[in-house]
Amino acid sequence: MAGGLLGHQMGGGNGKAALTVLGALGGAFAGNEVEKTARATTEYEVQVRMEDGSVRTVRQSQPIAAGTHVRVNNGSLSVASN
């Protein structure tokens, strides 16, 4: 929206219309990029070898070091106290 307003302030006639459209498109693109960054989250896929030898994959927002003994409870991990 702001890009369109800025483009509208420049030029005259057909040039003014073209700059308005270009400004609006540029503003939309910039807004989309900002939105992608603002919503970006990191998700880790952790593979857990269970006591029976099977492997389960759990997605979580926090990393966990390889070799750490964990418990799987309702699809989330917690560090196991030995």
mmCIF file of the N, C-alpha and C atoms, coordinates in Angstrom:
data_MODEL
# 
_entry.id   MODEL 
# 
loop_
_atom_site.group_PDB 
_atom_site.id 
_atom_site.type_symbol 
_atom_site.label_atom_id 
_atom_site.label_alt_id 
_atom_site.label_comp_id 
_atom_site.label_asym_id 
_atom_site.label_entity_id 
_atom_site.label_seq_id 
_atom_site.pdbx_PDB_ins_code 
_atom_site.Cartn_x 
_atom_site.Cartn_y 
_atom_site.Cartn_z 
_atom_site.occupancy 
_atom_site.B_iso_or_equiv 
_atom_site.pdbx_formal_charge 
_atom_site.auth_seq_id 
_atom_site.auth_comp_id 
_atom_site.auth_asym_id 
_atom_site.auth_atom_id 
_atom_site.pdbx_PDB_model_num 
ATOM 1   N N  . MET A 1 1  ? 0.827  -1.183  0.000   1.00 0.00 ? 1  MET A N  1 
ATOM 2   C CA . MET A 1 1  ? 0.000  0.000   0.000   1.00 0.00 ? 1  MET A CA 1 
ATOM 3   C C  . MET A 1 1  ? 0.870  1.245   0.000   1.00 0.00 ? 1  MET A C  1 
ATOM 4   N N  . ALA A 1 2  ? 1.864  1.284   0.883   1.00 0.00 ? 2  ALA A N  1 
ATOM 5   C CA . ALA A 1 2  ? 2.747  2.452   0.952   1.00 0.00 ? 2  ALA A CA 1 
ATOM 6   C C  . ALA A 1 2  ? 3.537  2.607   -0.333  1.00 0.00 ? 2  ALA A C  1 
ATOM 7   N N  . GLY A 1 3  ? 3.922  1.463   -0.950  1.00 0.00 ? 3  GLY A N  1 
ATOM 8   C CA . GLY A 1 3  ? 4.653  1.524   -2.214  1.00 0.00 ? 3  GLY A CA 1 
ATOM 9   C C  . GLY A 1 3  ? 3.804  2.159   -3.302  1.00 0.00 ? 3  GLY A C  1 
ATOM 10  N N  . GLY A 1 4  ? 2.509  1.817   -3.328  1.00 0.00 ? 4  GLY A N  1 
ATOM 11  C CA . GLY A 1 4  ? 1.605  2.406   -4.306  1.00 0.00 ? 4  GLY A CA 1 
ATOM 12  C C  . GLY A 1 4  ? 1.437  3.893   -4.080  1.00 0.00 ? 4  GLY A C  1 
ATOM 13  N N  . LEU A 1 5  ? 1.339  4.302   -2.832  1.00 0.00 ? 5  LEU A N  1 
ATOM 14  C CA . LEU A 1 5  ? 1.218  5.727   -2.521  1.00 0.00 ? 5  LEU A CA 1 
ATOM 15  C C  . LEU A 1 5  ? 2.471  6.486   -2.921  1.00 0.00 ? 5  LEU A C  1 
ATOM 16  N N  . LEU A 1 6  ? 3.621  5.888   -2.661  1.00 0.00 ? 6  LEU A N  1 
ATOM 17  C CA . LEU A 1 6  ? 4.887  6.527   -3.039  1.00 0.00 ? 6  LEU A CA 1 
ATOM 18  C C  . LEU A 1 6  ? 4.990  6.640   -4.552  1.00 0.00 ? 6  LEU A C  1 
ATOM 19  N N  . GLY A 1 7  ? 4.648  5.551   -5.269  1.00 0.00 ? 7  GLY A N  1 
ATOM 20  C CA . GLY A 1 7  ? 4.692  5.573   -6.731  1.00 0.00 ? 7  GLY A CA 1 
ATOM 21  C C  . GLY A 1 7  ? 3.722  6.582   -7.304  1.00 0.00 ? 7  GLY A C  1 
ATOM 22  N N  . HIS A 1 8  ? 2.590  6.777   -6.682  1.00 0.00 ? 8  HIS A N  1 
ATOM 23  C CA . HIS A 1 8  ? 1.576  7.713   -7.160  1.00 0.00 ? 8  HIS A CA 1 
ATOM 24  C C  . HIS A 1 8  ? 2.060  9.163   -7.055  1.00 0.00 ? 8  HIS A C  1 
ATOM 25  N N  . GLN A 1 9  ? 2.949  9.444   -6.125  1.00 0.00 ? 9  GLN A N  1 
ATOM 26  C CA . GLN A 1 9  ? 3.458  10.800  -5.927  1.00 0.00 ? 9  GLN A CA 1 
ATOM 27  C C  . GLN A 1 9  ? 4.428  11.225  -7.025  1.00 0.00 ? 9  GLN A C  1 
ATOM 28  N N  . MET A 1 10 ? 4.965  10.262  -7.783  1.00 0.00 ? 10 MET A N  1 
ATOM 29  C CA . MET A 1 10 ? 5.993  10.558  -8.781  1.00 0.00 ? 10 MET A CA 1 
ATOM 30  C C  . MET A 1 10 ? 5.402  10.493  -10.187 1.00 0.00 ? 10 MET A C  1 
ATOM 31  N N  . GLY A 1 11 ? 5.982  11.215  -11.104 1.00 0.00 ? 11 GLY A N  1 
ATOM 32  C CA . GLY A 1 11 ? 5.603  11.144  -12.510 1.00 0.00 ? 11 GLY A CA 1 
ATOM 33  C C  . GLY A 1 11 ? 4.279  11.817  -12.798 1.00 0.00 ? 11 GLY A C  1 
ATOM 34  N N  . GLY A 1 12 ? 3.837  11.678  -14.056 1.00 0.00 ? 12 GLY A N  1 
ATOM 35  C CA . GLY A 1 12 ? 2.572  12.259  -14.473 1.00 0.00 ? 12 GLY A CA 1 
ATOM 36  C C  . GLY A 1 12 ? 1.973  11.429  -15.591 1.00 0.00 ? 12 GLY A C  1 
ATOM 37  N N  . GLY A 1 13 ? 0.672  11.483  -15.794 1.00 0.00 ? 13 GLY A N  1 
ATOM 38  C CA . GLY A 1 13 ? -0.002 10.757  -16.878 1.00 0.00 ? 13 GLY A CA 1 
ATOM 39  C C  . GLY A 1 13 ? 0.171  9.262   -16.742 1.00 0.00 ? 13 GLY A C  1 
ATOM 40  N N  . ASN A 1 14 ? 0.512  8.624   -17.886 1.00 0.00 ? 14 ASN A N  1 
ATOM 41  C CA . ASN A 1 14 ? 0.703  7.172   -17.891 1.00 0.00 ? 14 ASN A CA 1 
ATOM 42  C C  . ASN A 1 14 ? 1.887  6.760   -17.022 1.00 0.00 ? 14 ASN A C  1 
ATOM 43  N N  . GLY A 1 15 ? 2.898  7.608   -16.958 1.00 0.00 ? 15 GLY A N  1 
ATOM 44  C CA . GLY A 1 15 ? 4.060  7.326   -16.111 1.00 0.00 ? 15 GLY A CA 1 
ATOM 45  C C  . GLY A 1 15 ? 3.664  7.259   -14.650 1.00 0.00 ? 15 GLY A C  1 
ATOM 46  N N  . LYS A 1 16 ? 2.750  8.119   -14.268 1.00 0.00 ? 16 LYS A N  1 
ATOM 47  C CA . LYS A 1 16 ? 2.269  8.135   -12.883 1.00 0.00 ? 16 LYS A CA 1 
ATOM 48  C C  . LYS A 1 16 ? 1.538  6.834   -12.564 1.00 0.00 ? 16 LYS A C  1 
ATOM 49  N N  . ALA A 1 17 ? 0.705  6.385   -13.497 1.00 0.00 ? 17 ALA A N  1 
ATOM 50  C CA . ALA A 1 17 ? -0.027 5.124   -13.290 1.00 0.00 ? 17 ALA A CA 1 
ATOM 51  C C  . ALA A 1 17 ? 0.943  3.947   -13.220 1.00 0.00 ? 17 ALA A C  1 
ATOM 52  N N  . ALA A 1 18 ? 1.931  3.943   -14.098 1.00 0.00 ? 18 ALA A N  1 
ATOM 53  C CA . ALA A 1 18 ? 2.914  2.855   -14.107 1.00 0.00 ? 18 ALA A CA 1 
ATOM 54  C C  . ALA A 1 18 ? 3.718  2.842   -12.817 1.00 0.00 ? 18 ALA A C  1 
ATOM 55  N N  . LEU A 1 19 ? 4.127  4.011   -12.348 1.00 0.00 ? 19 LEU A N  1 
ATOM 56  C CA . LEU A 1 19 ? 4.885  4.070   -11.099 1.00 0.00 ? 19 LEU A CA 1 
ATOM 57  C C  . LEU A 1 19 ? 4.022  3.654   -9.914  1.00 0.00 ? 19 LEU A C  1 
ATOM 58  N N  . THR A 1 20 ? 2.736  3.968   -9.957  1.00 0.00 ? 20 THR A N  1 
ATOM 59  C CA . THR A 1 20 ? 1.833  3.550   -8.885  1.00 0.00 ? 20 THR A CA 1 
ATOM 60  C C  . THR A 1 20 ? 1.758  2.029   -8.834  1.00 0.00 ? 20 THR A C  1 
ATOM 61  N N  . VAL A 1 21 ? 1.595  1.392   -10.002 1.00 0.00 ? 21 VAL A N  1 
ATOM 62  C CA . VAL A 1 21 ? 1.527  -0.072  -10.071 1.00 0.00 ? 21 VAL A CA 1 
ATOM 63  C C  . VAL A 1 21 ? 2.853  -0.680  -9.636  1.00 0.00 ? 21 VAL A C  1 
ATOM 64  N N  . LEU A 1 22 ? 3.959  -0.157  -10.136 1.00 0.00 ? 22 LEU A N  1 
ATOM 65  C CA . LEU A 1 22 ? 5.274  -0.684  -9.748  1.00 0.00 ? 22 LEU A CA 1 
ATOM 66  C C  . LEU A 1 22 ? 5.515  -0.511  -8.254  1.00 0.00 ? 22 LEU A C  1 
ATOM 67  N N  . GLY A 1 23 ? 5.118  0.632   -7.719  1.00 0.00 ? 23 GLY A N  1 
ATOM 68  C CA . GLY A 1 23 ? 5.277  0.870   -6.287  1.00 0.00 ? 23 GLY A CA 1 
ATOM 69  C C  . GLY A 1 23 ? 4.449  -0.110  -5.464  1.00 0.00 ? 23 GLY A C  1 
ATOM 70  N N  . ALA A 1 24 ? 3.221  -0.368  -5.919  1.00 0.00 ? 24 ALA A N  1 
ATOM 71  C CA . ALA A 1 24 ? 2.351  -1.302  -5.204  1.00 0.00 ? 24 ALA A CA 1 
ATOM 72  C C  . ALA A 1 24 ? 2.916  -2.717  -5.255  1.00 0.00 ? 24 ALA A C  1 
ATOM 73  N N  . LEU A 1 25 ? 3.404  -3.123  -6.424  1.00 0.00 ? 25 LEU A N  1 
ATOM 74  C CA . LEU A 1 25 ? 3.998  -4.459  -6.555  1.00 0.00 ? 25 LEU A CA 1 
ATOM 75  C C  . LEU A 1 25 ? 5.254  -4.584  -5.702  1.00 0.00 ? 25 LEU A C  1 
ATOM 76  N N  . GLY A 1 26 ? 6.087  -3.559  -5.724  1.00 0.00 ? 26 GLY A N  1 
ATOM 77  C CA . GLY A 1 26 ? 7.306  -3.573  -4.897  1.00 0.00 ? 26 GLY A CA 1 
ATOM 78  C C  . GLY A 1 26 ? 6.972  -3.627  -3.418  1.00 0.00 ? 26 GLY A C  1 
ATOM 79  N N  . GLY A 1 27 ? 5.959  -2.881  -3.006  1.00 0.00 ? 27 GLY A N  1 
ATOM 80  C CA . GLY A 1 27 ? 5.539  -2.897  -1.605  1.00 0.00 ? 27 GLY A CA 1 
ATOM 81  C C  . GLY A 1 27 ? 4.972  -4.245  -1.200  1.00 0.00 ? 27 GLY A C  1 
ATOM 82  N N  . ALA A 1 28 ? 4.210  -4.866  -2.099  1.00 0.00 ? 28 ALA A N  1 
ATOM 83  C CA . ALA A 1 28 ? 3.642  -6.189  -1.813  1.00 0.00 ? 28 ALA A CA 1 
ATOM 84  C C  . ALA A 1 28 ? 4.754  -7.222  -1.683  1.00 0.00 ? 28 ALA A C  1 
ATOM 85  N N  . PHE A 1 29 ? 5.733  -7.162  -2.580  1.00 0.00 ? 29 PHE A N  1 
ATOM 86  C CA . PHE A 1 29 ? 6.855  -8.099  -2.526  1.00 0.00 ? 29 PHE A CA 1 
ATOM 87  C C  . PHE A 1 29 ? 7.643  -7.915  -1.231  1.00 0.00 ? 29 PHE A C  1 
ATOM 88  N N  . ALA A 1 30 ? 7.944  -6.680  -0.888  1.00 0.00 ? 30 ALA A N  1 
ATOM 89  C CA . ALA A 1 30 ? 8.700  -6.407  0.343   1.00 0.00 ? 30 ALA A CA 1 
ATOM 90  C C  . ALA A 1 30 ? 7.920  -6.875  1.567   1.00 0.00 ? 30 ALA A C  1 
ATOM 91  N N  . GLY A 1 31 ? 6.617  -6.621  1.586   1.00 0.00 ? 31 GLY A N  1 
ATOM 92  C CA . GLY A 1 31 ? 5.784  -7.062  2.701   1.00 0.00 ? 31 GLY A CA 1 
ATOM 93  C C  . GLY A 1 31 ? 5.750  -8.570  2.828   1.00 0.00 ? 31 GLY A C  1 
ATOM 94  N N  . ASN A 1 32 ? 5.701  -9.266  1.704   1.00 0.00 ? 32 ASN A N  1 
ATOM 95  C CA . ASN A 1 32 ? 5.696  -10.724 1.701   1.00 0.00 ? 32 ASN A CA 1 
ATOM 96  C C  . ASN A 1 32 ? 6.997  -11.267 2.270   1.00 0.00 ? 32 ASN A C  1 
ATOM 97  N N  . GLU A 1 33 ? 8.123  -10.674 1.900   1.00 0.00 ? 33 GLU A N  1 
ATOM 98  C CA . GLU A 1 33 ? 9.421  -11.120 2.410   1.00 0.00 ? 33 GLU A CA 1 
ATOM 99  C C  . GLU A 1 33 ? 9.531  -10.888 3.918   1.00 0.00 ? 33 GLU A C  1 
ATOM 100 N N  . VAL A 1 34 ? 9.041  -9.761  4.387   1.00 0.00 ? 34 VAL A N  1 
ATOM 101 C CA . VAL A 1 34 ? 9.058  -9.467  5.822   1.00 0.00 ? 34 VAL A CA 1 
ATOM 102 C C  . VAL A 1 34 ? 8.193  -10.486 6.567   1.00 0.00 ? 34 VAL A C  1 
ATOM 103 N N  . GLU A 1 35 ? 7.042  -10.801 6.003   1.00 0.00 ? 35 GLU A N  1 
ATOM 104 C CA . GLU A 1 35 ? 6.125  -11.758 6.627   1.00 0.00 ? 35 GLU A CA 1 
ATOM 105 C C  . GLU A 1 35 ? 6.754  -13.147 6.714   1.00 0.00 ? 35 GLU A C  1 
ATOM 106 N N  . LYS A 1 36 ? 7.452  -13.568 5.667   1.00 0.00 ? 36 LYS A N  1 
ATOM 107 C CA . LYS A 1 36 ? 8.128  -14.873 5.689   1.00 0.00 ? 36 LYS A CA 1 
ATOM 108 C C  . LYS A 1 36 ? 9.128  -14.945 6.834   1.00 0.00 ? 36 LYS A C  1 
ATOM 109 N N  . THR A 1 37 ? 9.909  -13.888 6.992   1.00 0.00 ? 37 THR A N  1 
ATOM 110 C CA . THR A 1 37 ? 10.926 -13.849 8.041   1.00 0.00 ? 37 THR A CA 1 
ATOM 111 C C  . THR A 1 37 ? 10.279 -13.821 9.422   1.00 0.00 ? 37 THR A C  1 
ATOM 112 N N  . ALA A 1 38 ? 9.224  -13.063 9.570   1.00 0.00 ? 38 ALA A N  1 
ATOM 113 C CA . ALA A 1 38 ? 8.564  -12.946 10.869  1.00 0.00 ? 38 ALA A CA 1 
ATOM 114 C C  . ALA A 1 38 ? 7.938  -14.263 11.309  1.00 0.00 ? 38 ALA A C  1 
ATOM 115 N N  . ARG A 1 39 ? 7.472  -15.059 10.367  1.00 0.00 ? 39 ARG A N  1 
ATOM 116 C CA . ARG A 1 39 ? 6.809  -16.322 10.693  1.00 0.00 ? 39 ARG A CA 1 
ATOM 117 C C  . ARG A 1 39 ? 7.753  -17.513 10.655  1.00 0.00 ? 39 ARG A C  1 
ATOM 118 N N  . ALA A 1 40 ? 8.996  -17.301 10.319  1.00 0.00 ? 40 ALA A N  1 
ATOM 119 C CA . ALA A 1 40 ? 9.948  -18.413 10.200  1.00 0.00 ? 40 ALA A CA 1 
ATOM 120 C C  . ALA A 1 40 ? 10.233 -19.019 11.574  1.00 0.00 ? 40 ALA A C  1 
ATOM 121 N N  . THR A 1 41 ? 10.113 -20.320 11.653  1.00 0.00 ? 41 THR A N  1 
ATOM 122 C CA . THR A 1 41 ? 10.457 -21.037 12.870  1.00 0.00 ? 41 THR A CA 1 
ATOM 123 C C  . THR A 1 41 ? 11.328 -22.222 12.487  1.00 0.00 ? 41 THR A C  1 
ATOM 124 N N  . THR A 1 42 ? 12.151 -22.644 13.401  1.00 0.00 ? 42 THR A N  1 
ATOM 125 C CA . THR A 1 42 ? 13.001 -23.799 13.161  1.00 0.00 ? 42 THR A CA 1 
ATOM 126 C C  . THR A 1 42 ? 12.365 -24.998 13.817  1.00 0.00 ? 42 THR A C  1 
ATOM 127 N N  . GLU A 1 43 ? 12.290 -26.070 13.060  1.00 0.00 ? 43 GLU A N  1 
ATOM 128 C CA . GLU A 1 43 ? 11.746 -27.313 13.589  1.00 0.00 ? 43 GLU A CA 1 
ATOM 129 C C  . GLU A 1 43 ? 12.783 -28.403 13.365  1.00 0.00 ? 43 GLU A C  1 
ATOM 130 N N  . TYR A 1 44 ? 13.057 -29.167 14.394  1.00 0.00 ? 44 TYR A N  1 
ATOM 131 C CA . TYR A 1 44 ? 14.042 -30.237 14.326  1.00 0.00 ? 44 TYR A CA 1 
ATOM 132 C C  . TYR A 1 44 ? 13.329 -31.577 14.237  1.00 0.00 ? 44 TYR A C  1 
ATOM 133 N N  . GLU A 1 45 ? 13.815 -32.445 13.371  1.00 0.00 ? 45 GLU A N  1 
ATOM 134 C CA . GLU A 1 45 ? 13.338 -33.814 13.314  1.00 0.00 ? 45 GLU A CA 1 
ATOM 135 C C  . GLU A 1 45 ? 14.364 -34.672 14.033  1.00 0.00 ? 45 GLU A C  1 
ATOM 136 N N  . VAL A 1 46 ? 13.961 -35.247 15.139  1.00 0.00 ? 46 VAL A N  1 
ATOM 137 C CA . VAL A 1 46 ? 14.863 -36.041 15.975  1.00 0.00 ? 46 VAL A CA 1 
ATOM 138 C C  . VAL A 1 46 ? 14.476 -37.504 15.821  1.00 0.00 ? 46 VAL A C  1 
ATOM 139 N N  . GLN A 1 47 ? 15.442 -38.328 15.438  1.00 0.00 ? 47 GLN A N  1 
ATOM 140 C CA . GLN A 1 47 ? 15.188 -39.759 15.342  1.00 0.00 ? 47 GLN A CA 1 
ATOM 141 C C  . GLN A 1 47 ? 15.611 -40.411 16.651  1.00 0.00 ? 47 GLN A C  1 
ATOM 142 N N  . VAL A 1 48 ? 14.692 -41.188 17.218  1.00 0.00 ? 48 VAL A N  1 
ATOM 143 C CA . VAL A 1 48 ? 14.913 -41.818 18.515  1.00 0.00 ? 48 VAL A CA 1 
ATOM 144 C C  . VAL A 1 48 ? 14.884 -43.325 18.325  1.00 0.00 ? 48 VAL A C  1 
ATOM 145 N N  . ARG A 1 49 ? 15.957 -43.980 18.754  1.00 0.00 ? 49 ARG A N  1 
ATOM 146 C CA . ARG A 1 49 ? 15.968 -45.442 18.732  1.00 0.00 ? 49 ARG A CA 1 
ATOM 147 C C  . ARG A 1 49 ? 15.373 -45.918 20.054  1.00 0.00 ? 49 ARG A C  1 
ATOM 148 N N  . MET A 1 50 ? 14.269 -46.655 19.929  1.00 0.00 ? 50 MET A N  1 
ATOM 149 C CA . MET A 1 50 ? 13.543 -47.132 21.101  1.00 0.00 ? 50 MET A CA 1 
ATOM 150 C C  . MET A 1 50 ? 14.231 -48.385 21.669  1.00 0.00 ? 50 MET A C  1 
ATOM 151 N N  . GLU A 1 51 ? 13.877 -48.757 22.890  1.00 0.00 ? 51 GLU A N  1 
ATOM 152 C CA . GLU A 1 51 ? 14.479 -49.931 23.537  1.00 0.00 ? 51 GLU A CA 1 
ATOM 153 C C  . GLU A 1 51 ? 14.273 -51.208 22.736  1.00 0.00 ? 51 GLU A C  1 
ATOM 154 N N  . ASP A 1 52 ? 13.169 -51.299 21.983  1.00 0.00 ? 52 ASP A N  1 
ATOM 155 C CA . ASP A 1 52 ? 12.906 -52.498 21.190  1.00 0.00 ? 52 ASP A CA 1 
ATOM 156 C C  . ASP A 1 52 ? 13.626 -52.485 19.842  1.00 0.00 ? 52 ASP A C  1 
ATOM 157 N N  . GLY A 1 53 ? 14.431 -51.428 19.579  1.00 0.00 ? 53 GLY A N  1 
ATOM 158 C CA . GLY A 1 53 ? 15.207 -51.329 18.342  1.00 0.00 ? 53 GLY A CA 1 
ATOM 159 C C  . GLY A 1 53 ? 14.528 -50.538 17.241  1.00 0.00 ? 53 GLY A C  1 
ATOM 160 N N  . SER A 1 54 ? 13.256 -50.247 17.391  1.00 0.00 ? 54 SER A N  1 
ATOM 161 C CA . SER A 1 54 ? 12.555 -49.453 16.376  1.00 0.00 ? 54 SER A CA 1 
ATOM 162 C C  . SER A 1 54 ? 13.017 -47.994 16.461  1.00 0.00 ? 54 SER A C  1 
ATOM 163 N N  . VAL A 1 55 ? 12.758 -47.265 15.390  1.00 0.00 ? 55 VAL A N  1 
ATOM 164 C CA . VAL A 1 55 ? 13.154 -45.851 15.332  1.00 0.00 ? 55 VAL A CA 1 
ATOM 165 C C  . VAL A 1 55 ? 11.899 -45.011 15.131  1.00 0.00 ? 55 VAL A C  1 
ATOM 166 N N  . ARG A 1 56 ? 11.750 -43.971 15.939  1.00 0.00 ? 56 ARG A N  1 
ATOM 167 C CA . ARG A 1 56 ? 10.646 -43.023 15.812  1.00 0.00 ? 56 ARG A CA 1 
ATOM 168 C C  . ARG A 1 56 ? 11.214 -41.651 15.508  1.00 0.00 ? 56 ARG A C  1 
ATOM 169 N N  . THR A 1 57 ? 10.492 -40.894 14.725  1.00 0.00 ? 57 THR A N  1 
ATOM 170 C CA . THR A 1 57 ? 10.882 -39.514 14.426  1.00 0.00 ? 57 THR A CA 1 
ATOM 171 C C  . THR A 1 57 ? 9.938  -38.582 15.164  1.00 0.00 ? 57 THR A C  1 
ATOM 172 N N  . VAL A 1 58 ? 10.534 -37.650 15.917  1.00 0.00 ? 58 VAL A N  1 
ATOM 173 C CA . VAL A 1 58 ? 9.764  -36.678 16.687  1.00 0.00 ? 58 VAL A CA 1 
ATOM 174 C C  . VAL A 1 58 ? 10.173 -35.289 16.212  1.00 0.00 ? 58 VAL A C  1 
ATOM 175 N N  . ARG A 1 59 ? 9.193  -34.426 15.948  1.00 0.00 ? 59 ARG A N  1 
ATOM 176 C CA . ARG A 1 59 ? 9.474  -33.033 15.557  1.00 0.00 ? 59 ARG A CA 1 
ATOM 177 C C  . ARG A 1 59 ? 9.335  -32.160 16.793  1.00 0.00 ? 59 ARG A C  1 
ATOM 178 N N  . GLN A 1 60 ? 10.324 -31.270 16.948  1.00 0.00 ? 60 GLN A N  1 
ATOM 179 C CA . GLN A 1 60 ? 10.273 -30.357 18.093  1.00 0.00 ? 60 GLN A CA 1 
ATOM 180 C C  . GLN A 1 60 ? 11.023 -29.079 17.769  1.00 0.00 ? 60 GLN A C  1 
ATOM 181 N N  . SER A 1 61 ? 10.804 -28.062 18.580  1.00 0.00 ? 61 SER A N  1 
ATOM 182 C CA . SER A 1 61 ? 11.404 -26.754 18.313  1.00 0.00 ? 61 SER A CA 1 
ATOM 183 C C  . SER A 1 61 ? 12.786 -26.593 18.943  1.00 0.00 ? 61 SER A C  1 
ATOM 184 N N  . GLN A 1 62 ? 13.175 -27.499 19.833  1.00 0.00 ? 62 GLN A N  1 
ATOM 185 C CA . GLN A 1 62 ? 14.481 -27.405 20.496  1.00 0.00 ? 62 GLN A CA 1 
ATOM 186 C C  . GLN A 1 62 ? 15.394 -28.531 20.036  1.00 0.00 ? 62 GLN A C  1 
ATOM 187 N N  . PRO A 1 63 ? 16.677 -28.230 19.777  1.00 0.00 ? 63 PRO A N  1 
ATOM 188 C CA . PRO A 1 63 ? 17.602 -29.300 19.396  1.00 0.00 ? 63 PRO A CA 1 
ATOM 189 C C  . PRO A 1 63 ? 17.947 -30.157 20.613  1.00 0.00 ? 63 PRO A C  1 
ATOM 190 N N  . ILE A 1 64 ? 18.426 -31.343 20.345  1.00 0.00 ? 64 ILE A N  1 
ATOM 191 C CA . ILE A 1 64 ? 18.871 -32.227 21.423  1.00 0.00 ? 64 ILE A CA 1 
ATOM 192 C C  . ILE A 1 64 ? 20.118 -32.945 20.912  1.00 0.00 ? 64 ILE A C  1 
ATOM 193 N N  . ALA A 1 65 ? 21.103 -33.095 21.762  1.00 0.00 ? 65 ALA A N  1 
ATOM 194 C CA . ALA A 1 65 ? 22.386 -33.671 21.348  1.00 0.00 ? 65 ALA A CA 1 
ATOM 195 C C  . ALA A 1 65 ? 22.247 -35.162 21.039  1.00 0.00 ? 65 ALA A C  1 
ATOM 196 N N  . ALA A 1 66 ? 22.958 -35.599 20.014  1.00 0.00 ? 66 ALA A N  1 
ATOM 197 C CA . ALA A 1 66 ? 22.973 -37.017 19.660  1.00 0.00 ? 66 ALA A CA 1 
ATOM 198 C C  . ALA A 1 66 ? 23.493 -37.829 20.838  1.00 0.00 ? 66 ALA A C  1 
ATOM 199 N N  . GLY A 1 67 ? 22.877 -38.978 21.077  1.00 0.00 ? 67 GLY A N  1 
ATOM 200 C CA . GLY A 1 67 ? 23.301 -39.856 22.158  1.00 0.00 ? 67 GLY A CA 1 
ATOM 201 C C  . GLY A 1 67 ? 22.629 -39.578 23.492  1.00 0.00 ? 67 GLY A C  1 
ATOM 202 N N  . THR A 1 68 ? 21.859 -38.509 23.572  1.00 0.00 ? 68 THR A N  1 
ATOM 203 C CA . THR A 1 68 ? 21.156 -38.183 24.809  1.00 0.00 ? 68 THR A CA 1 
ATOM 204 C C  . THR A 1 68 ? 20.025 -39.183 25.028  1.00 0.00 ? 68 THR A C  1 
ATOM 205 N N  . HIS A 1 69 ? 19.926 -39.737 26.227  1.00 0.00 ? 69 HIS A N  1 
ATOM 206 C CA . HIS A 1 69 ? 18.831 -40.643 26.551  1.00 0.00 ? 69 HIS A CA 1 
ATOM 207 C C  . HIS A 1 69 ? 17.584 -39.816 26.823  1.00 0.00 ? 69 HIS A C  1 
ATOM 208 N N  . VAL A 1 70 ? 16.501 -40.158 26.113  1.00 0.00 ? 70 VAL A N  1 
ATOM 209 C CA . VAL A 1 70 ? 15.266 -39.390 26.223  1.00 0.00 ? 70 VAL A CA 1 
ATOM 210 C C  . VAL A 1 70 ? 14.076 -40.310 26.479  1.00 0.00 ? 70 VAL A C  1 
ATOM 211 N N  . ARG A 1 71 ? 12.991 -39.702 26.882  1.00 0.00 ? 71 ARG A N  1 
ATOM 212 C CA . ARG A 1 71 ? 11.701 -40.377 26.990  1.00 0.00 ? 71 ARG A CA 1 
ATOM 213 C C  . ARG A 1 71 ? 10.780 -39.729 25.965  1.00 0.00 ? 71 ARG A C  1 
ATOM 214 N N  . VAL A 1 72 ? 9.954  -40.556 25.312  1.00 0.00 ? 72 VAL A N  1 
ATOM 215 C CA . VAL A 1 72 ? 8.958  -40.051 24.382  1.00 0.00 ? 72 VAL A CA 1 
ATOM 216 C C  . VAL A 1 72 ? 7.611  -40.149 25.087  1.00 0.00 ? 72 VAL A C  1 
ATOM 217 N N  . ASN A 1 73 ? 6.957  -39.005 25.228  1.00 0.00 ? 73 ASN A N  1 
ATOM 218 C CA . ASN A 1 73 ? 5.672  -38.962 25.910  1.00 0.00 ? 73 ASN A CA 1 
ATOM 219 C C  . ASN A 1 73 ? 4.706  -38.114 25.081  1.00 0.00 ? 73 ASN A C  1 
ATOM 220 N N  . ASN A 1 74 ? 3.673  -38.737 24.548  1.00 0.00 ? 74 ASN A N  1 
ATOM 221 C CA . ASN A 1 74 ? 2.684  -38.031 23.708  1.00 0.00 ? 74 ASN A CA 1 
ATOM 222 C C  . ASN A 1 74 ? 3.332  -37.249 22.574  1.00 0.00 ? 74 ASN A C  1 
ATOM 223 N N  . GLY A 1 75 ? 4.331  -37.834 21.934  1.00 0.00 ? 75 GLY A N  1 
ATOM 224 C CA . GLY A 1 75 ? 4.968  -37.207 20.769  1.00 0.00 ? 75 GLY A CA 1 
ATOM 225 C C  . GLY A 1 75 ? 5.981  -36.136 21.087  1.00 0.00 ? 75 GLY A C  1 
ATOM 226 N N  . SER A 1 76 ? 6.314  -35.932 22.372  1.00 0.00 ? 76 SER A N  1 
ATOM 227 C CA . SER A 1 76 ? 7.350  -34.952 22.704  1.00 0.00 ? 76 SER A CA 1 
ATOM 228 C C  . SER A 1 76 ? 8.451  -35.639 23.500  1.00 0.00 ? 76 SER A C  1 
ATOM 229 N N  . LEU A 1 77 ? 9.625  -35.031 23.476  1.00 0.00 ? 77 LEU A N  1 
ATOM 230 C CA . LEU A 1 77 ? 10.799 -35.608 24.135  1.00 0.00 ? 77 LEU A CA 1 
ATOM 231 C C  . LEU A 1 77 ? 11.105 -34.898 25.432  1.00 0.00 ? 77 LEU A C  1 
ATOM 232 N N  . SER A 1 78 ? 11.614 -35.685 26.376  1.00 0.00 ? 78 SER A N  1 
ATOM 233 C CA . SER A 1 78 ? 12.170 -35.110 27.601  1.00 0.00 ? 78 SER A CA 1 
ATOM 234 C C  . SER A 1 78 ? 13.429 -35.922 27.918  1.00 0.00 ? 78 SER A C  1 
ATOM 235 N N  . VAL A 1 79 ? 14.408 -35.254 28.487  1.00 0.00 ? 79 VAL A N  1 
ATOM 236 C CA . VAL A 1 79 ? 15.668 -35.922 28.825  1.00 0.00 ? 79 VAL A CA 1 
ATOM 237 C C  . VAL A 1 79 ? 15.378 -36.902 29.957  1.00 0.00 ? 79 VAL A C  1 
ATOM 238 N N  . ALA A 1 80 ? 15.828 -38.154 29.754  1.00 0.00 ? 80 ALA A N  1 
ATOM 239 C CA . ALA A 1 80 ? 15.577 -39.208 30.743  1.00 0.00 ? 80 ALA A CA 1 
ATOM 240 C C  . ALA A 1 80 ? 16.593 -39.096 31.877  1.00 0.00 ? 80 ALA A C  1 
ATOM 241 N N  . SER A 1 81 ? 16.103 -39.214 33.093  1.00 0.00 ? 81 SER A N  1 
ATOM 242 C CA . SER A 1 81 ? 17.010 -39.249 34.250  1.00 0.00 ? 81 SER A CA 1 
ATOM 243 C C  . SER A 1 81 ? 17.308 -40.703 34.526  1.00 0.00 ? 81 SER A C  1 
ATOM 244 N N  . ASN A 1 82 ? 18.583 -41.056 34.478  1.00 0.00 ? 82 ASN A N  1 
ATOM 245 C CA . ASN A 1 82 ? 18.970 -42.472 34.641  1.00 0.00 ? 82 ASN A CA 1 
ATOM 246 C C  . ASN A 1 82 ? 18.991 -42.886 36.045  1.00 0.00 ? 82 ASN A C  1 
# 
